[in-house]
Amino acid sequence: MNMDVVLRNRRLLRALTSLDRAEFVRLEMGLEMLLAAGRLERRHDGLPRQRAFGAGGETSKLPTTAAKLVFILFYFKCYPLQEVMGLLFCMSQPQACEWIKRLTPLVNVVLGR
């Protein structure tokens, strides 16, 4: 999915996430703060870091906070199968499952739930 197209087109953004641009940006800023804090302290599996953030590993299929937010909000809105999420966001079903498990609690914190 081309995130540049999604983020520039207000109708498409609302269709995929149910949010307008201002709402999306507010949620994106809150999620970015949580992700930045987590990057410095822990790995994605919760264990303490041994190397600096970004050292080693492959590049993410969801490289930006906006991409992560579109991914999880689209999942919440439509609840497609994880296979479909993987296809739409160019990842495998297990990767989609991992992103859903990782992002859901963070979005809940940002929303105050």
C-alpha positions as a Markdown table, in Angstrom:
| # | Residue | x | y | z |
|---|---|---|---|---|
| 1 | Met | 0.0 | 0.0 | 0.0 |
| 2 | Asn | 1.4 | 3.4 | -1.0 |
| 3 | Met | 1.3 | 5.5 | 2.3 |
| 4 | Asp | 2.1 | 8.7 | 0.4 |
| 5 | Val | -1.1 | 8.4 | -1.6 |
| 6 | Val | -3.2 | 7.4 | 1.5 |
| 7 | Leu | -1.8 | 10.3 | 3.6 |
| 8 | Arg | -2.3 | 13.0 | 0.8 |
| 9 | Asn | -5.9 | 11.9 | -0.1 |
| 10 | Arg | -8.3 | 12.9 | 2.7 |
| 11 | Arg | -11.2 | 10.8 | 1.4 |
| 12 | Leu | -8.9 | 7.7 | 1.2 |
| 13 | Leu | -7.5 | 8.4 | 4.7 |
| 14 | Arg | -11.0 | 8.6 | 6.1 |
| 15 | Ala | -12.1 | 5.4 | 4.2 |
| 16 | Leu | -9.2 | 3.4 | 5.6 |
| 17 | Thr | -9.0 | 4.8 | 9.1 |
| 18 | Ser | -12.3 | 6.7 | 9.9 |
| 19 | Leu | -10.2 | 9.7 | 10.9 |
| 20 | Asp | -9.7 | 13.1 | 9.2 |
| 21 | Arg | -6.2 | 14.5 | 8.8 |
| 22 | Ala | -6.1 | 16.5 | 12.0 |
| 23 | Glu | -7.3 | 13.5 | 14.1 |
| 24 | Phe | -4.8 | 11.3 | 12.4 |
| 25 | Val | -1.9 | 13.7 | 13.1 |
| 26 | Arg | -2.8 | 14.0 | 16.8 |
| 27 | Leu | -2.9 | 10.2 | 17.2 |
| 28 | Glu | 0.3 | 9.9 | 15.2 |
| 29 | Met | 2.1 | 12.3 | 17.5 |
| 30 | Gly | 1.0 | 10.4 | 20.6 |
| 31 | Leu | 2.0 | 7.0 | 19.1 |
| 32 | Glu | 5.4 | 8.4 | 18.0 |
| 33 | Met | 6.1 | 9.5 | 21.6 |
| 34 | Leu | 5.3 | 6.0 | 22.9 |
| 35 | Leu | 7.3 | 4.3 | 20.1 |
| 36 | Ala | 10.3 | 6.5 | 20.7 |
| 37 | Ala | 10.4 | 5.8 | 24.4 |
| 38 | Gly | 10.1 | 2.1 | 23.8 |
| 39 | Arg | 12.9 | 2.1 | 21.1 |
| 40 | Leu | 15.4 | 3.5 | 23.5 |
| 41 | Glu | 14.8 | 1.0 | 26.3 |
| 42 | Arg | 13.7 | -2.3 | 24.9 |
| 43 | Arg | 13.6 | -4.6 | 21.9 |
| 44 | His | 10.3 | -5.4 | 20.2 |
| 45 | Asp | 10.0 | -8.6 | 22.2 |
| 46 | Gly | 10.4 | -6.7 | 25.5 |
| 47 | Leu | 13.9 | -7.7 | 26.4 |
| 48 | Pro | 16.6 | -5.1 | 27.2 |
| 49 | Arg | 18.6 | -3.8 | 24.3 |
| 50 | Gln | 22.1 | -5.0 | 23.8 |
| 51 | Arg | 22.9 | -2.7 | 20.8 |
| 52 | Ala | 21.8 | 0.7 | 19.7 |
| 53 | Phe | 18.4 | 1.1 | 18.0 |
| 54 | Gly | 18.6 | 0.3 | 14.3 |
| 55 | Ala | 21.7 | -1.9 | 14.5 |
| 56 | Gly | 21.3 | -5.0 | 12.4 |
| 57 | Gly | 18.1 | -6.6 | 11.3 |
| 58 | Glu | 16.1 | -5.9 | 8.2 |
| 59 | Thr | 14.1 | -2.8 | 7.4 |
| 60 | Ser | 10.6 | -2.7 | 8.6 |
| 61 | Lys | 7.6 | -3.2 | 6.4 |
| 62 | Leu | 6.0 | -0.3 | 8.4 |
| 63 | Pro | 8.9 | 2.1 | 8.5 |
| 64 | Thr | 7.1 | 5.2 | 9.7 |
| 65 | Thr | 4.7 | 6.0 | 12.5 |
| 66 | Ala | 2.1 | 7.0 | 10.0 |
| 67 | Ala | 2.4 | 3.6 | 8.2 |
| 68 | Lys | 2.0 | 1.8 | 11.6 |
| 69 | Leu | -1.0 | 3.9 | 12.4 |
| 70 | Val | -2.7 | 3.3 | 9.1 |
| 71 | Phe | -2.0 | -0.4 | 9.4 |
| 72 | Ile | -3.6 | -0.8 | 12.9 |
| 73 | Leu | -6.5 | 1.6 | 12.3 |
| 74 | Phe | -7.4 | -0.2 | 9.1 |
| 75 | Tyr | -7.3 | -3.5 | 11.0 |
| 76 | Phe | -9.6 | -2.1 | 13.8 |
| 77 | Lys | -12.0 | -0.6 | 11.2 |
| 78 | Cys | -12.4 | -3.6 | 8.9 |
| 79 | Tyr | -11.0 | -6.6 | 10.9 |
| 80 | Pro | -9.7 | -8.4 | 7.7 |
| 81 | Leu | -7.9 | -11.7 | 8.0 |
| 82 | Gln | -4.3 | -11.4 | 8.9 |
| 83 | Glu | -3.5 | -13.0 | 5.5 |
| 84 | Val | -5.3 | -10.1 | 3.9 |
| 85 | Met | -3.4 | -7.6 | 6.1 |
| 86 | Gly | -0.1 | -9.2 | 5.0 |
| 87 | Leu | -1.0 | -9.0 | 1.4 |
| 88 | Leu | -2.1 | -5.3 | 1.6 |
| 89 | Phe | 0.9 | -4.2 | 3.6 |
| 90 | Cys | 3.5 | -6.5 | 1.8 |
| 91 | Met | 4.3 | -8.8 | 4.7 |
| 92 | Ser | 3.6 | -12.3 | 5.8 |
| 93 | Gln | 0.7 | -13.4 | 8.0 |
| 94 | Pro | 2.9 | -13.9 | 11.1 |
| 95 | Gln | 4.4 | -10.4 | 10.6 |
| 96 | Ala | 0.9 | -9.0 | 10.4 |
| 97 | Cys | 0.0 | -10.8 | 13.6 |
| 98 | Glu | 3.1 | -9.5 | 15.4 |
| 99 | Trp | 2.4 | -5.9 | 14.4 |
| 100 | Ile | -1.2 | -6.2 | 15.5 |
| 101 | Lys | -0.1 | -7.5 | 18.9 |
| 102 | Arg | 2.6 | -4.9 | 19.2 |
| 103 | Leu | 0.5 | -1.8 | 18.1 |
| 104 | Thr | -2.9 | -2.5 | 19.8 |
| 105 | Pro | -1.8 | -1.7 | 23.4 |
| 106 | Leu | 0.1 | 1.4 | 22.3 |
| 107 | Val | -2.9 | 2.8 | 20.4 |
| 108 | Asn | -5.1 | 2.0 | 23.4 |
| 109 | Val | -2.7 | 4.0 | 25.6 |
| 110 | Val | -2.8 | 6.9 | 23.2 |
| 111 | Leu | -6.6 | 6.9 | 23.1 |
| 112 | Gly | -6.7 | 6.7 | 26.9 |
| 113 | Arg | -8.3 | 3.3 | 27.2 |
